[in-house]
């Protein structure tokens, strides 16, 4: 049986910003915000574990520390405060998180990239996407013709993913290669698409659609 691809869960981009020298009050506020966010992420992490897929969670320090209560320590990747790309240039939060996650499980049989907000997603949807990736290079779910998350990439995209500089790079990968739209009966895949800062891919020139039975 082929190895399952790894599910990369990326924490909310807004939580990946920390003040350089916060005061005591600022630090407390930051900790409170991180704790509130993690209460939402907890549902995502539990759903991910139910899927049976290998899981890697990528997050800033405070949220990463809390995640270790649910996930094994080696499944949590703590983000640096000052992201830089391979050539030393600044890298945006999402690109840094994806690259860090892919590097942490470089031998994975592909990756499903999931925003941490998507806590209403069904575990069986993740299983269907992982199954479709066995014979497709890129797979994304859609509900009533609306694209959702996670987007899945086969292992051949390792080099492209670790060199991402911004979310636009992910759009370019999806526009350059055939992507399979997998129909699912799961509106939970659409939640992350409503959050500012997460990209949408409204159209592709080369898409094959696979309908699932329920």
HELIX and SHEET records of a PDB file:
HELIX    1   1 UNK A   13  UNK A   16  5                                   4    
HELIX    2   2 UNK A   24  UNK A   51  1                                  28    
HELIX    3   3 UNK A   61  UNK A   67  1                                   7    
HELIX    4   4 UNK A   73  UNK A   75  5                                   3    
HELIX    5   5 UNK A   93  UNK A  104  1                                  12    
HELIX    6   6 UNK A  123  UNK A  132  1                                  10    
HELIX    7   7 UNK A  155  UNK A  157  5                                   3    
HELIX    8   8 UNK A  158  UNK A  162  1                                   5    
HELIX    9   9 UNK A  167  UNK A  176  1                                  10    
HELIX   10  10 UNK A  187  UNK A  194  5                                   8    
SHEET    1   A 8 UNK A  76  UNK A  78  0                                        
SHEET    2   A 8 UNK A  54  UNK A  59  1                                        
SHEET    3   A 8 UNK A   6  UNK A  10  1                                        
SHEET    4   A 8 UNK A 111  UNK A 115  1                                        
SHEET    5   A 8 UNK A 146  UNK A 153 -1                                        
SHEET    6   A 8 UNK A 138  UNK A 143 -1                                        
SHEET    7   A 8 UNK A 179  UNK A 183  1                                        
SHEET    8   A 8 UNK A 207  UNK A 211  1                                        
END                                                                             
